């Protein structure tokens, strides 16, 4: 059984009306159509894929292609309208938007709460808390309130918490794009270690180069549909060619 199995996934968003400032270009680019008094966007349309244990899947596509919607459905934050999603094992989602960190709690308190949210017992969360803090390299700031953290610092702590529990499935949404290069390299090494231990990783990114270098498989979404899916090299090559053609036209 594949750790991640997705079949015929569909997600549609409804809006009360088209925004007054919407232009014809908006309707085309954002794929908005009108049904009576309702505006409709098909964020995902018949998306299917599988990921093997110990593999990384890179999800690429332009803004508005459905990448983050897909990751939110995999994380259980959002429900699909149709289709099947099967995840086998513990899941740690790292979403660049809408993290569960509370701005008034300290970094230490947020890390502890996040460990509990990820399904650990209080005893196990206490055991792993120091490991997560050490990996983040934020010991000097860990007792300061979260509202004083930069985006890069928040990313460090979020990744460190998720990585230290060694999840079966790790979902990452552009979070590694924030922060310094040295820590990003450290995160990549940790991802490689998790994969060697059998973890399955889904990485949403705008960087096809990262997907080609770090992932065995790739999924290219275009306007909510699967444009290509398979080995990372051929998919990223097709994506590069399509983007170059669009830029030249």
C-alpha positions as CSV (number, residue, x, y, z in Angstrom):
1,X,0.0,0.0,0.0
2,X,1.3,3.4,-0.9
3,X,1.7,5.9,2.0
4,X,0.0,8.5,-0.2
5,X,-2.8,7.6,-2.6
6,X,-4.9,10.3,-4.3
7,X,-7.6,9.5,-6.9
8,X,-10.0,11.8,-8.8
9,X,-9.5,14.7,-6.4
10,X,-11.8,17.7,-7.0
11,X,-12.2,21.0,-5.0
12,X,-14.4,23.8,-6.0
13,X,-14.7,27.2,-4.3
14,X,-17.9,29.3,-4.4
15,X,-18.2,33.0,-4.0
16,X,-21.4,35.1,-3.5
17,X,-20.6,37.3,-6.5
18,X,-17.9,38.4,-8.8
19,X,-15.9,41.2,-7.1
20,X,-16.8,44.5,-8.6
21,X,-13.2,45.2,-9.5
22,X,-12.8,42.0,-11.4
23,X,-11.7,42.4,-15.0
24,X,-12.0,40.0,-17.9
25,X,-8.3,39.1,-17.4
26,X,-9.2,38.2,-13.7
27,X,-11.9,35.9,-14.9
28,X,-9.5,34.0,-17.2
29,X,-6.4,33.9,-15.0
30,X,-8.3,33.0,-11.9
31,X,-10.6,30.6,-13.7
32,X,-13.7,32.3,-12.4
33,X,-17.0,31.4,-14.0
34,X,-20.5,32.5,-13.2
35,X,-23.3,30.2,-12.3
36,X,-26.4,32.3,-11.5
37,X,-25.5,34.6,-8.7
38,X,-22.5,32.6,-7.7
39,X,-18.9,32.8,-8.9
40,X,-17.1,29.4,-9.1
41,X,-13.4,28.4,-9.2
42,X,-12.3,24.8,-9.8
43,X,-9.1,24.8,-7.7
44,X,-8.5,21.1,-8.3
45,X,-10.1,19.0,-11.1
46,X,-9.6,15.2,-11.3
47,X,-6.1,15.1,-9.6
48,X,-4.6,11.6,-9.1
49,X,-1.2,10.4,-8.0
50,X,0.6,8.0,-5.7
51,X,3.9,8.3,-3.7
52,X,6.0,5.4,-2.6
53,X,7.5,5.0,0.8
54,X,10.9,6.7,1.1
55,X,10.2,9.0,-1.9
56,X,9.8,12.7,-2.2
57,X,7.1,14.2,-4.5
58,X,7.7,17.8,-5.7
59,X,4.5,19.7,-6.7
60,X,5.1,22.6,-9.1
61,X,3.0,25.1,-11.0
62,X,2.3,28.7,-11.4
63,X,0.5,30.8,-8.7
64,X,-3.2,29.7,-8.5
65,X,-2.5,26.3,-10.0
66,X,-3.9,24.5,-6.9
67,X,-0.7,23.5,-5.2
68,X,-1.5,24.8,-1.7
69,X,-5.1,23.6,-1.9
70,X,-3.8,20.1,-2.6
71,X,-1.5,20.3,0.4
72,X,-4.2,21.6,2.7
73,X,-6.5,18.7,1.7
74,X,-3.6,16.2,2.4
75,X,-3.1,17.8,5.8
76,X,-6.7,17.5,6.7
77,X,-7.2,21.2,6.9
78,X,-9.6,21.3,4.0
79,X,-12.1,18.7,2.6
80,X,-12.3,17.7,-1.0
81,X,-15.6,17.8,-2.9
82,X,-15.0,14.6,-4.7
83,X,-12.3,11.9,-4.9
84,X,-10.3,9.7,-2.6
85,X,-7.3,10.6,-0.3
86,X,-5.6,7.8,1.6
87,X,-2.6,8.6,3.9
88,X,-0.9,5.7,5.7
89,X,1.0,6.8,8.8
90,X,1.6,9.9,10.9
91,X,1.5,13.2,9.1
92,X,3.4,16.4,9.9
93,X,2.2,19.4,7.8
94,X,4.5,22.5,7.4
95,X,2.3,25.1,5.8
96,X,3.9,28.5,5.1
97,X,0.5,30.2,5.7
98,X,-1.7,29.8,8.7
99,X,0.6,28.0,11.1
100,X,-0.7,27.2,14.5
101,X,1.8,29.2,16.4
102,X,0.3,31.7,18.9
103,X,1.9,35.1,18.8
104,X,1.6,35.7,22.6
105,X,3.2,32.4,23.6
106,X,6.9,31.9,23.7
107,X,8.8,29.8,21.1
108,X,9.2,27.1,23.7
109,X,5.5,27.0,24.6
110,X,4.5,27.0,20.9
111,X,6.9,24.2,20.1
112,X,5.5,22.1,23.0
113,X,1.9,22.7,21.9
114,X,2.8,21.9,18.3
115,X,4.3,18.5,19.4
116,X,1.0,17.8,21.2
117,X,-1.0,18.8,18.1
118,X,1.1,16.4,16.0
119,X,-0.1,13.6,18.2
120,X,2.6,13.1,20.8
121,X,1.8,12.4,24.5
122,X,2.8,15.0,27.0
123,X,5.7,12.9,28.2
124,X,7.0,12.3,24.7
125,X,6.6,16.0,23.8
126,X,8.7,17.0,26.8
127,X,11.3,14.4,25.8
128,X,11.6,15.8,22.3
129,X,11.3,19.5,23.1
130,X,15.0,20.1,23.7
131,X,15.9,18.3,20.5
132,X,13.6,20.5,18.5
133,X,14.9,23.7,20.0
134,X,18.5,22.6,19.5
135,X,17.9,21.8,15.8
136,X,16.3,25.2,15.3
137,X,19.4,27.0,16.8
138,X,17.0,29.4,18.5
139,X,18.1,28.8,22.1
140,X,18.8,32.5,22.7
141,X,15.3,33.5,21.7
142,X,13.2,30.5,22.6
143,X,11.6,32.1,25.6
144,X,10.7,35.3,23.8
145,X,7.0,35.7,22.6
146,X,6.4,34.4,19.1
147,X,5.3,37.8,17.9
148,X,8.9,39.0,18.1
149,X,10.1,36.2,15.7
150,X,10.9,36.9,12.1
151,X,9.3,34.7,9.4
152,X,12.6,32.9,9.1
153,X,12.8,32.2,12.8
154,X,9.2,30.8,12.8
155,X,10.1,28.6,9.8
156,X,13.1,27.2,11.7
157,X,11.0,26.3,14.7
158,X,8.2,24.8,12.7
159,X,10.5,22.6,10.6
160,X,12.5,21.6,13.7
161,X,9.4,20.4,15.6
162,X,8.1,18.4,12.6
163,X,11.4,16.8,11.8
164,X,12.2,15.8,15.3
165,X,9.1,13.5,15.6
166,X,10.2,11.6,12.5
167,X,6.8,11.5,10.8
168,X,5.8,8.9,8.2
169,X,4.6,11.7,5.9
170,X,6.0,15.2,5.8
171,X,4.1,17.9,3.9
172,X,6.0,21.1,3.1
173,X,4.6,24.3,1.5
174,X,7.4,26.6,0.4
175,X,8.5,26.9,4.0
176,X,12.2,26.3,3.1
177,X,12.2,29.3,0.8
178,X,12.3,31.5,4.0
179,X,15.5,31.8,6.0
180,X,19.2,31.6,5.5
181,X,21.0,29.3,3.1
182,X,22.9,27.4,5.8
183,X,19.7,26.4,7.6
184,X,17.9,25.5,4.4
185,X,20.8,23.1,3.6
186,X,20.5,21.7,7.1
187,X,16.8,21.1,6.5
188,X,17.5,19.3,3.2
189,X,20.0,17.0,4.9
190,X,17.3,16.2,7.5
191,X,14.8,15.5,4.8
192,X,17.3,13.1,3.2
193,X,17.7,11.4,6.5
194,X,14.0,11.0,7.0
195,X,13.6,9.6,3.5
196,X,16.4,7.0,4.2
197,X,14.3,6.0,7.2
198,X,11.3,5.5,5.0
199,X,9.4,8.8,5.4
200,X,7.4,10.1,2.4
201,X,7.7,13.8,1.6
202,X,5.5,16.1,-0.4
203,X,7.2,19.4,-1.2
204,X,5.2,22.3,-2.8
205,X,7.5,24.8,-4.4
206,X,8.0,27.3,-7.2
207,X,11.5,26.0,-7.8
208,X,11.5,23.2,-10.5
209,X,15.3,23.1,-9.9
210,X,14.7,22.1,-6.3
211,X,12.3,19.4,-7.4
212,X,14.7,18.0,-9.9
213,X,17.5,17.9,-7.4
214,X,15.6,16.7,-4.3
215,X,12.6,14.7,-5.5
216,X,12.2,11.3,-7.2
217,X,8.7,12.2,-8.5
218,X,7.1,15.4,-9.7
219,X,3.5,16.6,-10.1
220,X,2.9,19.6,-12.4
221,X,-0.5,21.3,-11.8
222,X,-1.8,23.8,-14.3
223,X,-5.2,25.5,-13.6
224,X,-6.1,22.8,-11.1
225,X,-5.4,19.9,-13.5
226,X,-2.5,17.5,-13.8
227,X,-0.3,18.7,-16.6
228,X,2.3,16.1,-16.0
229,X,3.2,13.4,-13.4
230,X,6.1,11.0,-13.2
231,X,9.8,11.0,-12.7
232,X,11.1,14.4,-11.6
233,X,13.5,15.0,-14.5
234,X,11.1,14.7,-17.4
235,X,8.3,16.6,-15.6
236,X,10.5,19.5,-14.6
237,X,11.9,19.7,-18.1
238,X,8.4,19.8,-19.6
239,X,7.5,22.5,-17.1
240,X,10.6,24.6,-17.9
241,X,9.8,24.4,-21.6
242,X,6.2,25.4,-21.1
243,X,7.1,28.4,-19.0
244,X,9.7,29.5,-21.5
245,X,7.2,29.3,-24.3
246,X,4.6,31.3,-22.3
247,X,7.2,33.9,-21.4
248,X,8.2,34.3,-25.0
249,X,4.6,34.6,-26.4
